Amino acid sequence: MLPAMEGVPGIPAPAPAQTRFSADGFWWWDGAQWQPAYSQDRLWRWTGQSWEPARGSATGGSGGGSALGLILGLTVGVVILVAAIVVAVIYFAGPQISNIYSNLTVTPTTP
C-alpha cells in the first residue's frame, strides 16, 4: 500500500481547484459544464466553496431600486423643464396674448 502523498516531504499537496466564473458572473464552471452562480430566486450566490447571500450588485436587487430612482428623477426633471418653458412663454408672450383678447372685444355700434 502506498503512503498518502500529503505527508510525503518534497511533494506539494495538490492545489485546490479554482472556481472559474463567466465574464458576467452569472455562471461558474464545475469542470464539466457551466452551472448557475445564483439561485433561482437570486438571493444566494455560489462562491466556489459554498452558497452565500447575494449582495445585489449582479442580482438586480439594489439595482432595481436605483433604476426606479433614475426613472423617477428623469420624470420629475422633465416635468420641471416643461413647467419652466410654460412659465417663460407666459412671461414673455403674456402682453401679446392679452392684447389679442382685448382687441376681440366688440364695440357697440349706434343704429
SEGU-203357 format. One record per residue: residue number from 1; residue in one letter; x, y, z of N, C-alpha, C in turn. Coordinates in nm, 4 decimals, padded with zeros to 6 digits. Example, Ala and Ser with C-alpha at 12.3 -4.5 7.8 and 13.67 -1.06 7.14 Angstrom:
% residues 2
  migu  drentor       n_u       n_v       n_w      ca_u      ca_v      ca_w       c_u       c_v       c_w
     1        A   01.3190  -00.5690   00.7800   01.2300  -00.4500   00.7800   01.3200  -00.3300   00.7800
     2        S   01.2850  -00.2250   00.7080   01.3670  -00.1060   00.7140   01.2900   00.0030   00.7870
//
This chain:
% residues 111
  migu  drentor       n_u       n_v       n_w      ca_u      ca_v      ca_w       c_u       c_v       c_w
     1        M   00.0839  -00.1175   00.0000   00.0000   00.0000   00.0000   00.0888   00.1244   00.0000
     2        L   00.0518   00.2245  -00.0812   00.1297   00.3467  -00.0927   00.0921   00.4450   00.0174
     3        P   00.1916   00.5190   00.0677   00.1587   00.6196   00.1691   00.0850   00.7361   00.1051
     4        A   00.0127   00.8088   00.1858  -00.0603   00.9263   00.1383   00.0397   01.0316   00.0913
     5        M   00.0096   01.0968  -00.0190   00.1028   01.1928  -00.0776   00.1114   01.3216   00.0038
     6        E   00.0110   01.3501   00.0829   00.0116   01.4752   00.1579   00.1217   01.4789   00.2619
     7        G   00.1532   01.3658   00.3201   00.2522   01.3633   00.4257   00.3937   01.3417   00.3760
     8        V   00.4140   01.3182   00.2481   00.5460   01.2908   00.1944   00.6200   01.4229   00.1752
     9        P   00.7379   01.4371   00.2384   00.8129   01.5616   00.2198   00.8621   01.5745   00.0763
    10        G   00.8660   01.6968   00.0273   00.9156   01.7243  -00.1061   00.8082   01.7189  -00.2134
    11        I   00.6935   01.6646  -00.1843   00.5837   01.6599  -00.2810   00.4757   01.7554  -00.2319
    12        P   00.4509   01.8605  -00.3085   00.3498   01.9568  -00.2627   00.2106   01.8956  -00.2674
    13        A   00.1269   01.9419  -00.1772  -00.0128   01.8973  -00.1758  -00.0820   01.9525  -00.2992
    14        P  -00.1766   01.8784  -00.3546  -00.2478   01.9300  -00.4727  -00.3216   02.0589  -00.4388
    15        A  -00.3118   02.1524  -00.5293  -00.3770   02.2823  -00.5084  -00.5283   02.2661  -00.5229
    16        P  -00.6027   02.3362  -00.4382  -00.7482   02.3288  -00.4536  -00.7890   02.3877  -00.5886
    17        A  -00.8890   02.3285  -00.6477  -00.9357   02.3741  -00.7797  -00.9912   02.5155  -00.7691
    18        Q  -00.9500   02.5997  -00.8619  -01.0015   02.7364  -00.8680  -01.1375   02.7338  -00.9364
    19        T  -01.2321   02.8021  -00.8792  -01.3632   02.8131  -00.9422  -01.3548   02.9197  -01.0497
    20        R  -01.3988   02.8848  -01.1678  -01.3935   02.9777  -01.2810  -01.5340   03.0305  -01.3090
    21        F  -01.5486   03.1630  -01.3054  -01.6774   03.2264  -01.3307  -01.6791   03.2858  -01.4708
    22        S  -01.7984   03.2968  -01.5275  -01.8127   03.3607  -01.6586  -01.7860   03.5103  -01.6446
    23        A  -01.7708   03.5778  -01.7567  -01.7394   03.7210  -01.7552  -01.8492   03.8029  -01.6876
    24        D  -01.9754   03.7618  -01.7043  -02.0842   03.8365  -01.6416  -02.1072   03.7959  -01.4962
    25        G  -02.0438   03.6877  -01.4501  -02.0554   03.6452  -01.3116  -02.1782   03.5636  -01.2797
    26        F  -02.2587   03.5308  -01.3788  -02.3811   03.4559  -01.3535  -02.3630   03.3050  -01.3649
    27        W  -02.2452   03.2584  -01.4100  -02.2217   03.1159  -01.4300  -02.0854   03.0779  -01.3755
    28        W  -02.0695   02.9516  -01.3339  -01.9401   02.9011  -01.2918  -01.9175   02.7640  -01.3542
    29        W  -01.7897   02.7322  -01.3807  -01.7522   02.6083  -01.4480  -01.7213   02.5030  -01.3419
    30        D  -01.7914   02.3900  -01.3467  -01.7694   02.2842  -01.2481  -01.6720   02.1772  -01.2972
    31        G  -01.6098   02.2012  -01.4106  -01.5158   02.1060  -01.4669  -01.5753   02.0289  -01.5829
    32        A  -01.7071   02.0257  -01.5906  -01.7738   01.9539  -01.6990  -01.8741   02.0416  -01.7723
    33        Q  -01.9382   02.1339  -01.7007  -02.0380   02.2201  -01.7637  -02.0560   02.3469  -01.6817
    34        W  -02.1190   02.4464  -01.7424  -02.1474   02.5730  -01.6740  -02.2699   02.5559  -01.5854
    35        Q  -02.2571   02.6004  -01.4632  -02.3654   02.5942  -01.3653  -02.4057   02.7368  -01.3271
    36        P  -02.5325   02.7593  -01.2908  -02.5711   02.8949  -01.2485  -02.5026   02.9322  -01.1172
    37        A  -02.4535   03.0542  -01.1096  -02.3861   03.1025  -00.9892  -02.4844   03.1639  -00.8901
    38        Y  -02.6077   03.1830  -00.9324  -02.7102   03.2378  -00.8439  -02.8247   03.1389  -00.8324
    39        S  -02.8905   03.1391  -00.7175  -03.0086   03.0549  -00.7004  -03.1208   03.1074  -00.7896
    40        Q  -03.2253   03.0271  -00.8056  -03.3347   03.0689  -00.8934  -03.4017   03.1963  -00.8451
    41        D  -03.4077   03.2166  -00.7146  -03.4699   03.3388  -00.6611  -03.3703   03.4551  -00.6508
    42        R  -03.2455   03.4325  -00.6928  -03.1384   03.5338  -00.6949  -03.1018   03.5867  -00.5565
    43        L  -03.1333   03.5111  -00.4527  -03.0999   03.5543  -00.3175  -02.9681   03.4949  -00.2687
    44        W  -02.9198   03.3886  -00.3352  -02.7976   03.3202  -00.2948  -02.7001   03.3144  -00.4112
    45        R  -02.5696   03.3254  -00.3803  -02.4642   03.3213  -00.4824  -02.3618   03.2154  -00.4448
    46        W  -02.3196   03.1368  -00.5454  -02.2178   03.0353  -00.5258  -02.0801   03.1009  -00.5309
    47        T  -01.9980   03.0812  -00.4277  -01.8659   03.1434  -00.4213  -01.7568   03.0526  -00.4742
    48        G  -01.7891   02.9291  -00.5027  -01.6894   02.8305  -00.5416  -01.6698   02.7289  -00.4318
    49        Q  -01.7055   02.7655  -00.3101  -01.6950   02.6757  -00.1952  -01.8310   02.6525  -00.1296
    50        S  -01.9116   02.7577  -00.1259  -02.0414   02.7473  -00.0574  -02.1367   02.8543  -00.1107
    51        W  -02.2625   02.8434  -00.0710  -02.3643   02.9427  -00.1068  -02.3647   03.0513  -00.0020
    52        E  -02.3639   03.1768  -00.0475  -02.3693   03.2927   00.0419  -02.4814   03.3848  -00.0034
    53        P  -02.5330   03.4674   00.0875  -02.6366   03.5630   00.0453  -02.5837   03.6559  -00.0633
    54        A  -02.6637   03.6781  -00.1648  -02.6243   03.7665  -00.2750  -02.6262   03.9102  -00.2264
    55        R  -02.5337   03.9900  -00.2750  -02.5234   04.1300  -00.2318  -02.6086   04.2243  -00.3127
    56        G  -02.6557   04.1854  -00.4307  -02.7415   04.2725  -00.5093  -02.6721   04.3433  -00.6226
    57        S  -02.5392   04.3434  -00.6281  -02.4723   04.4142  -00.7367  -02.4978   04.3470  -00.8705
    58        A  -02.4929   04.2150  -00.8752  -02.5180   04.1440  -01.0002  -02.6593   04.0883  -01.0065
    59        T  -02.7300   04.0913  -00.8952  -02.8620   04.0303  -00.8926  -02.9717   04.1235  -00.9357
    60        G  -02.9480   04.2519  -00.9308  -03.0533   04.3466  -00.9648  -03.1382   04.3827  -00.8438
    61        G  -03.1062   04.3278  -00.7260  -03.1841   04.3575  -00.6071  -03.1774   04.5046  -00.5709
    62        S  -03.0588   04.5590  -00.5532  -03.0486   04.7018  -00.5254  -03.0464   04.7817  -00.6544
    63        G  -03.0084   04.7180  -00.7636  -03.0101   04.7854  -00.8918  -03.1502   04.8241  -00.9338
    64        G  -03.2495   04.7416  -00.8960  -03.3878   04.7742  -00.9280  -03.4314   04.9023  -00.8602
    65        G  -03.3879   04.9221  -00.7364  -03.4217   05.0441  -00.6651  -03.3555   05.1655  -00.7279
    66        S  -03.2322   05.1509  -00.7703  -03.1648   05.2652  -00.8312  -03.2224   05.2950  -00.9696
    67        A  -03.2664   05.1911  -01.0419  -03.3302   05.2145  -01.1718  -03.4626   05.2877  -01.1523
    68        L  -03.5375   05.2496  -01.0506  -03.6633   05.3181  -01.0219  -03.6369   05.4629  -00.9842
    69        G  -03.5337   05.4865  -00.9060  -03.4978   05.6235  -00.8695  -03.4559   05.7056  -00.9899
    70        L  -03.3847   05.6422  -01.0828  -03.3430   05.7115  -01.2044  -03.4639   05.7499  -01.2890
    71        I  -03.5572   05.6577  -01.3059  -03.6782   05.6858  -01.3844  -03.7600   05.7961  -01.3175
    72        L  -03.7747   05.7867  -01.1865  -03.8499   05.8885  -01.1138  -03.7815   06.0249  -01.1248
    73        G  -03.6495   06.0276  -01.1119  -03.5761   06.1535  -01.1235  -03.5873   06.2151  -01.2624
    74        L  -03.5788   06.1301  -01.3658  -03.5945   06.1819  -01.5023  -03.7348   06.2366  -01.5259
    75        T  -03.8354   06.1682  -01.4739  -03.9733   06.2151  -01.4897  -03.9925   06.3510  -01.4221
    76        V  -03.9436   06.3636  -01.3010  -03.9548   06.4912  -01.2294  -03.8778   06.6002  -01.3041
    77        G  -03.7621   06.5663  -01.3579  -03.6843   06.6637  -01.4341  -03.7572   06.7122  -01.5581
    78        V  -03.8236   06.6207  -01.6295  -03.8991   06.6589  -01.7497  -04.0168   06.7477  -01.7117
    79        V  -04.0859   06.7149  -01.6046  -04.1996   06.7975  -01.5605  -04.1521   06.9379  -01.5236
    80        I  -04.0407   06.9481  -01.4539  -03.9876   07.0793  -01.4165  -03.9454   07.1581  -01.5403
    81        L  -03.8842   07.0919  -01.6371  -03.8436   07.1586  -01.7610  -03.9643   07.2111  -01.8371
    82        V  -04.0688   07.1302  -01.8508  -04.1898   07.1736  -01.9211  -04.2543   07.2913  -01.8470
    83        A  -04.2599   07.2837  -01.7147  -04.3176   07.3936  -01.6367  -04.2373   07.5217  -01.6552
    84        A  -04.1045   07.5106  -01.6590  -04.0208   07.6300  -01.6789  -04.0437   07.6903  -01.8173
    85        I  -04.0595   07.6067  -01.9185  -04.0856   07.6577  -02.0537  -04.2207   07.7278  -02.0596
    86        V  -04.3227   07.6686  -01.9973  -04.4560   07.7302  -01.9962  -04.4522   07.8647  -01.9244
    87        V  -04.3847   07.8718  -01.8121  -04.3748   07.9979  -01.7378  -04.3011   08.1032  -01.8212
    88        A  -04.1940   08.0645  -01.8888  -04.1198   08.1596  -01.9711  -04.2044   08.2103  -02.0873
    89        V  -04.2796   08.1223  -02.1517  -04.3655   08.1648  -02.2630  -04.4733   08.2600  -02.2136
    90        I  -04.5344   08.2287  -02.1017  -04.6382   08.3171  -02.0480  -04.5779   08.4510  -02.0072
    91        Y  -04.4601   08.4506  -01.9486  -04.3973   08.5747  -01.9042  -04.3625   08.6651  -02.0227
    92        F  -04.2991   08.6064  -02.1248  -04.2544   08.6888  -02.2366  -04.3644   08.7165  -02.3388
    93        A  -04.4589   08.6268  -02.3547  -04.5639   08.6463  -02.4548  -04.6953   08.6901  -02.3910
    94        G  -04.6966   08.7081  -02.2620  -04.8202   08.7464  -02.1927  -04.8835   08.8746  -02.2432
    95        P  -04.8057   08.9815  -02.2613  -04.8670   09.1063  -02.3100  -04.9297   09.0909  -02.4494
    96        Q  -04.8646   09.0165  -02.5394  -04.9230   08.9971  -02.6728  -05.0519   08.9151  -02.6643
    97        I  -05.0524   08.8163  -02.5754  -05.1731   08.7329  -02.5607  -05.2873   08.8175  -02.5059
    98        S  -05.2594   08.9035  -02.4081  -05.3671   08.9870  -02.3521  -05.4146   09.0889  -02.4555
    99        N  -05.3287   09.1390  -02.5432  -05.3702   09.2311  -02.6488  -05.4630   09.1625  -02.7471
   100        I  -05.4393   09.0378  -02.7765  -05.5274   08.9650  -02.8696  -05.6686   08.9607  -02.8136
   101        Y  -05.6785   08.9287  -02.6848  -05.8116   08.9185  -02.6259  -05.8773   09.0557  -02.6094
   102        S  -05.7998   09.1566  -02.5804  -05.8602   09.2898  -02.5658  -05.9029   09.3449  -02.7017
   103        N  -05.8367   09.3088  -02.8092  -05.8747   09.3534  -02.9424  -05.9987   09.2794  -02.9929
   104        L  -06.0333   09.1708  -02.9344  -06.1504   09.0948  -02.9788  -06.2805   09.1467  -02.9212
   105        T  -06.2733   09.2365  -02.8292  -06.3977   09.2890  -02.7713  -06.4707   09.3683  -02.8777
   106        V  -06.5964   09.3469  -02.8827  -06.6789   09.4103  -02.9857  -06.7308   09.5434  -02.9307
   107        T  -06.7095   09.6480  -03.0069  -06.7622   09.7792  -02.9657  -06.9020   09.7928  -03.0226
   108        P  -06.9935   09.8390  -02.9432  -07.1321   09.8526  -02.9945  -07.1400   09.9641  -03.0989
   109        T  -07.2183   09.9414  -03.1967  -07.2391   10.0425  -03.2998  -07.3743   10.1081  -03.2772
   110        T  -07.3846   10.2328  -03.3135  -07.5101   10.3055  -03.2943  -07.5978   10.2845  -03.4189
   111        P  -07.7244   10.2612  -03.3989  -07.8114   10.2389  -03.5155  -07.8548   10.3656  -03.5849
//
